[in-house]
Amino acid sequence: MDKRLTAAESEEIDWGECAADEGKIMKWTQSLSESVHTGLSYPLTNHVKCSLMKGDYLYFHYGCDGQDDRGWGCGYRTIQTMASWICNNCVALKDKHTPPPSLPEIQQALVTMGDKPGSFSPSRDWIGTFEASLILDYFYDVPCKLVHVRGGGAELEHVAVEELHRHFKKHGSPVMMGGDRDNSSKGIFGVCTGGDGSYLLVVDPHYYGCQLEKMELQRRGWVAWKRVSSLDQSSFYNLCMPQTANRAT
Protein backbone atom coordinates (compact mmCIF):
# COMPACT_ATOMS: atom_id res chain seq x y z
CA MET A 1 0.00 0.00 0.00
CA ASP A 2 1.13 3.54 -0.70
CA LYS A 3 2.01 5.79 2.20
CA ARG A 4 0.18 9.10 2.67
CA LEU A 5 1.15 11.76 0.16
CA THR A 6 1.91 15.36 0.98
CA ALA A 7 -0.95 17.82 0.65
CA ALA A 8 0.49 19.22 -2.58
CA GLU A 9 0.71 15.76 -4.13
CA SER A 10 -2.81 14.85 -2.98
CA GLU A 11 -4.29 17.94 -4.65
CA GLU A 12 -2.99 16.69 -8.00
CA ILE A 13 -5.04 13.50 -7.96
CA ASP A 14 -6.93 13.00 -11.21
CA TRP A 15 -10.20 11.40 -10.15
CA GLY A 16 -11.15 10.49 -13.71
CA GLU A 17 -14.91 10.30 -14.16
CA CYS A 18 -15.55 9.38 -10.53
CA ALA A 19 -15.79 13.07 -9.60
CA ALA A 20 -18.21 13.82 -12.43
CA ASP A 21 -21.93 14.51 -12.12
CA GLU A 22 -24.34 11.72 -11.27
CA GLY A 23 -25.45 11.24 -14.88
CA LYS A 24 -21.92 10.45 -16.01
CA ILE A 25 -21.38 8.17 -13.02
CA MET A 26 -24.52 6.22 -13.91
CA LYS A 27 -23.26 5.95 -17.50
CA TRP A 28 -19.88 4.38 -16.66
CA THR A 29 -21.36 2.06 -14.05
CA GLN A 30 -23.58 0.64 -16.78
CA SER A 31 -20.46 -0.66 -18.53
CA LEU A 32 -19.28 -2.69 -15.53
CA SER A 33 -19.51 -6.47 -15.51
CA GLU A 34 -22.39 -7.86 -13.45
CA SER A 35 -22.45 -10.76 -10.98
CA VAL A 36 -19.08 -12.04 -12.14
CA HIS A 37 -19.08 -15.19 -9.98
CA THR A 38 -22.05 -16.78 -11.70
CA GLY A 39 -21.33 -19.89 -13.72
CA LEU A 40 -18.21 -20.73 -11.72
CA SER A 41 -18.15 -24.39 -10.71
CA TYR A 42 -17.91 -25.44 -7.08
CA PRO A 43 -14.34 -26.27 -6.03
CA LEU A 44 -15.39 -29.62 -4.53
CA THR A 45 -17.54 -32.34 -6.05
CA ASN A 46 -18.30 -33.89 -2.66
CA HIS A 47 -18.68 -30.81 -0.52
CA VAL A 48 -20.34 -31.00 2.87
CA LYS A 49 -21.73 -27.47 2.78
CA CYS A 50 -21.60 -24.56 0.33
CA SER A 51 -23.04 -21.10 1.02
CA LEU A 52 -23.22 -18.29 -1.54
CA MET A 53 -24.31 -14.67 -1.58
CA LYS A 54 -27.68 -14.01 -3.19
CA GLY A 55 -28.60 -11.35 -5.73
CA ASP A 56 -26.91 -9.19 -8.35
CA TYR A 57 -24.07 -6.67 -8.12
CA LEU A 58 -21.52 -4.81 -10.23
CA TYR A 59 -17.81 -5.62 -10.23
CA PHE A 60 -15.70 -2.59 -9.31
CA HIS A 61 -11.93 -2.82 -9.73
CA TYR A 62 -8.81 -0.70 -10.09
CA GLY A 63 -9.26 2.02 -12.70
CA CYS A 64 -12.85 1.14 -13.62
CA ASP A 65 -13.91 4.81 -13.52
CA GLY A 66 -10.76 6.31 -15.08
CA GLN A 67 -9.00 6.83 -11.73
CA ASP A 68 -5.71 4.93 -11.52
CA ASP A 69 -5.92 3.80 -7.90
CA ARG A 70 -3.47 0.90 -8.13
CA GLY A 71 -1.66 0.31 -4.84
CA TRP A 72 -4.23 1.99 -2.59
CA GLY A 73 -7.80 1.69 -3.90
CA CYS A 74 -8.69 -1.98 -3.38
CA GLY A 75 -10.72 -1.30 -0.23
CA TYR A 76 -12.69 1.45 -1.95
CA ARG A 77 -13.47 -0.84 -4.89
CA THR A 78 -14.67 -3.65 -2.64
CA ILE A 79 -16.92 -1.15 -0.84
CA GLN A 80 -18.33 0.00 -4.19
CA THR A 81 -19.07 -3.59 -5.17
CA MET A 82 -20.83 -4.17 -1.85
CA ALA A 83 -22.73 -0.89 -2.27
CA SER A 84 -23.92 -1.96 -5.72
CA TRP A 85 -25.31 -5.14 -4.15
CA ILE A 86 -27.18 -3.06 -1.54
CA CYS A 87 -28.57 -0.76 -4.26
CA ASN A 88 -29.78 -3.74 -6.30
CA ASN A 89 -31.13 -5.94 -3.52
CA CYS A 90 -32.38 -3.84 -0.61
CA VAL A 91 -36.05 -2.92 -0.63
CA ALA A 92 -35.69 0.78 0.20
CA LEU A 93 -33.03 1.40 -2.48
CA LYS A 94 -33.55 -0.91 -5.45
CA ASP A 95 -35.91 1.42 -7.33
CA LYS A 96 -33.99 4.67 -6.70
CA HIS A 97 -31.12 4.08 -9.19
CA THR A 98 -28.60 5.41 -6.69
CA PRO A 99 -25.01 4.73 -7.81
CA PRO A 100 -22.41 3.51 -5.31
CA PRO A 101 -20.37 6.37 -3.82
CA SER A 102 -17.33 7.52 -5.79
CA LEU A 103 -13.83 7.48 -4.31
CA PRO A 104 -13.96 11.23 -3.48
CA GLU A 105 -17.40 10.77 -1.90
CA ILE A 106 -16.11 7.92 0.28
CA GLN A 107 -13.16 10.00 1.45
CA GLN A 108 -15.27 13.09 2.14
CA ALA A 109 -17.83 11.02 4.07
CA LEU A 110 -15.11 9.65 6.37
CA VAL A 111 -13.94 13.22 7.01
CA THR A 112 -17.49 14.46 7.58
CA MET A 113 -18.26 11.78 10.16
CA GLY A 114 -15.00 12.53 12.00
CA ASP A 115 -13.19 9.27 11.32
CA LYS A 116 -10.47 10.93 9.23
CA PRO A 117 -8.73 14.34 9.33
CA GLY A 118 -9.40 16.93 6.65
CA SER A 119 -6.13 16.06 4.90
CA PHE A 120 -7.57 12.64 4.07
CA SER A 121 -9.69 14.16 1.30
CA PRO A 122 -8.16 14.05 -1.25
CA SER A 123 -5.43 11.48 -0.66
CA ARG A 124 -4.21 8.07 -1.73
CA ASP A 125 -4.64 6.58 1.74
CA TRP A 126 -6.04 3.07 1.78
CA ILE A 127 -8.99 1.97 3.90
CA GLY A 128 -10.13 -1.33 5.40
CA THR A 129 -13.05 -3.21 6.87
CA PHE A 130 -13.71 -0.73 9.70
CA GLU A 131 -14.07 2.15 7.26
CA ALA A 132 -16.25 -0.07 5.06
CA SER A 133 -18.68 -0.53 7.95
CA LEU A 134 -18.84 3.24 8.47
CA ILE A 135 -19.45 3.95 4.79
CA LEU A 136 -22.24 1.40 4.33
CA ASP A 137 -23.99 2.72 7.44
CA TYR A 138 -23.49 6.36 6.38
CA PHE A 139 -24.83 6.03 2.83
CA TYR A 140 -27.35 3.21 3.19
CA ASP A 141 -28.19 2.88 6.90
CA VAL A 142 -26.91 -0.71 6.75
CA PRO A 143 -25.08 -1.80 9.93
CA CYS A 144 -22.18 -4.25 9.64
CA LYS A 145 -20.83 -6.95 11.88
CA LEU A 146 -17.03 -6.88 12.22
CA VAL A 147 -15.34 -10.20 12.96
CA HIS A 148 -11.68 -10.33 13.98
CA VAL A 149 -9.81 -13.57 13.26
CA ARG A 150 -6.60 -13.46 15.25
CA GLY A 151 -4.47 -15.77 13.13
CA GLY A 152 -4.32 -18.37 10.43
CA GLY A 153 -4.69 -22.12 10.67
CA ALA A 154 -7.50 -23.49 12.78
CA GLU A 155 -9.07 -20.13 13.55
CA LEU A 156 -9.38 -19.23 9.88
CA GLU A 157 -10.71 -22.68 9.02
CA HIS A 158 -13.26 -22.80 11.81
CA VAL A 159 -14.09 -19.32 13.12
CA ALA A 160 -14.05 -17.44 9.80
CA VAL A 161 -15.60 -20.24 7.77
CA GLU A 162 -18.46 -20.81 10.19
CA GLU A 163 -19.13 -17.08 10.44
CA LEU A 164 -19.33 -16.90 6.66
CA HIS A 165 -21.68 -19.88 6.36
CA ARG A 166 -24.03 -18.29 8.90
CA HIS A 167 -23.81 -14.90 7.23
CA PHE A 168 -24.60 -16.05 3.71
CA LYS A 169 -27.48 -18.20 4.95
CA LYS A 170 -29.06 -15.35 6.95
CA HIS A 171 -28.10 -12.17 5.07
CA GLY A 172 -26.90 -13.21 1.60
CA SER A 173 -24.78 -10.07 1.19
CA PRO A 174 -21.13 -9.98 0.03
CA VAL A 175 -18.41 -9.66 2.66
CA MET A 176 -15.20 -7.63 2.72
CA MET A 177 -12.04 -9.30 4.03
CA GLY A 178 -8.73 -7.65 4.95
CA GLY A 179 -5.79 -8.20 7.27
CA ASP A 180 -2.41 -6.95 8.44
CA ARG A 181 0.37 -8.92 6.72
CA ASP A 182 -2.14 -9.81 4.04
CA ASN A 183 -3.59 -6.32 3.68
CA SER A 184 -5.13 -6.75 0.24
CA SER A 185 -8.88 -6.22 0.29
CA LYS A 186 -10.97 -9.13 -0.97
CA GLY A 187 -14.64 -9.53 -1.69
CA ILE A 188 -15.91 -12.84 -0.29
CA PHE A 189 -18.97 -14.11 -2.13
CA GLY A 190 -19.19 -17.70 -0.95
CA VAL A 191 -17.68 -20.47 1.15
CA CYS A 192 -17.50 -24.18 0.42
CA THR A 193 -16.49 -26.79 2.98
CA GLY A 194 -15.43 -30.40 2.43
CA GLY A 195 -13.72 -33.10 4.40
CA ASP A 196 -10.23 -31.74 3.67
CA GLY A 197 -10.89 -28.06 4.32
CA SER A 198 -12.72 -25.06 2.95
CA TYR A 199 -12.59 -22.67 0.01
CA LEU A 200 -13.57 -19.00 -0.24
CA LEU A 201 -15.13 -17.51 -3.37
CA VAL A 202 -12.97 -14.41 -3.89
CA VAL A 203 -13.89 -11.47 -6.12
CA ASP A 204 -10.60 -9.62 -6.41
CA PRO A 205 -10.69 -5.81 -6.97
CA HIS A 206 -7.02 -5.64 -8.06
CA TYR A 207 -7.69 -6.22 -11.77
CA TYR A 208 -6.65 -3.20 -13.86
CA GLY A 209 -7.48 -2.86 -17.53
CA CYS A 210 -10.36 -2.80 -19.98
CA GLN A 211 -13.69 -4.28 -18.98
CA LEU A 212 -13.71 -8.08 -19.25
CA GLU A 213 -16.60 -10.51 -19.47
CA LYS A 214 -17.12 -12.65 -16.40
CA MET A 215 -15.84 -15.82 -18.08
CA GLU A 216 -12.55 -14.12 -18.86
CA LEU A 217 -12.26 -12.73 -15.32
CA GLN A 218 -12.78 -16.24 -14.02
CA ARG A 219 -10.27 -17.71 -16.48
CA ARG A 220 -7.62 -15.21 -15.39
CA GLY A 221 -8.26 -15.90 -11.70
CA TRP A 222 -9.70 -12.54 -10.69
CA VAL A 223 -12.85 -14.39 -9.63
CA ALA A 224 -11.96 -17.76 -8.15
CA TRP A 225 -12.31 -20.24 -5.33
CA LYS A 226 -9.27 -20.00 -3.02
CA ARG A 227 -8.34 -22.58 -0.41
CA VAL A 228 -8.50 -21.14 3.11
CA SER A 229 -5.14 -22.81 3.75
CA SER A 230 -3.61 -20.68 0.96
CA LEU A 231 -4.18 -17.48 2.95
CA ASP A 232 -1.30 -16.00 4.95
CA GLN A 233 -1.22 -18.12 8.08
CA SER A 234 0.71 -15.44 10.01
CA SER A 235 -1.77 -12.65 9.26
CA PHE A 236 -4.83 -11.70 11.23
CA TYR A 237 -7.99 -11.09 9.20
CA ASN A 238 -11.08 -8.93 9.61
CA LEU A 239 -14.47 -9.52 8.05
CA CYS A 240 -17.04 -6.79 7.36
CA MET A 241 -20.48 -8.39 7.11
CA PRO A 242 -23.44 -6.19 6.11
CA GLN A 243 -26.48 -7.04 8.22
CA THR A 244 -29.14 -6.99 5.53
CA ALA A 245 -31.55 -9.74 6.60
CA ASN A 246 -34.40 -7.26 7.15
CA ARG A 247 -33.54 -5.10 4.14
CA ALA A 248 -32.97 -7.51 1.26
CA THR A 249 -35.69 -8.49 -1.20
C-alpha positions, 0 to 999 in steps of 0.5 A: 500500500502507498504511504500518505502523500503530501498535501500538494501531491494529494491535490494533483489526484486526477479522479477520472470520471468518478468526480463527475456529475451523477449522470456520467457516473450512472453511464460508466457504471452501466459498462461494468460487468455484473455478478461475475461469480455466476457460472463458476463451478464449485471447487469440490464435487463432494462438498459437505456445505456450500453457502453463496451470496444471493442477488446481483451486483456490479464488479468494481476494480482498479481504474474502472472509472478512469482513476488509476488507484493501483496500490491503494484503492482496493478497499474502496473498490470492494466497498463499491461492489458491496454498495452496488449489491445493496442498491440492487437488492435492498427494498428501500433502495432498489428502485432509486437508481442510486449509484455507489459512492465515488472514491472522493465521496467515500473520502469526504464522508469519512472526514465528515463523520469525524473518522479521518482528518481533513487532509484525508480528502483528497489522498491516496490513503487506503482503507479497510473493513472498519471504514467499510462498515462506516461507509455502508452505514453512512450512505445506506443505513446498513449496519455491519458486523465486524469479525476479527480472526486473530491468526491463520490455521485453525481459527481461519478454518473454523471461526471465519468459515463458520461465520461466513456460512451463517452470514450467507445463509441469513443475510446473503450479502457480500463480505469484505475481508482484509488483514495486516500482513495480508492487507489486500482487500478481498470480496468474499462471495461464498464459502465451500467446505469439504472433508479436507478443508474449505474454500472461499469464493474471492472477487478480487478488486485488483484487476486493472485494464479494460472491462472483461466478461465474467468468463474471462475474469474467471479464467484469469483468476480474478474471480476464483475459489481460493483454499482457506489454507492458501491465505497467509497463516501469520496474518490476522484477518477482519471480516465486514459483514453487512447485516441486511436480513431485514432489508434484502428483497 
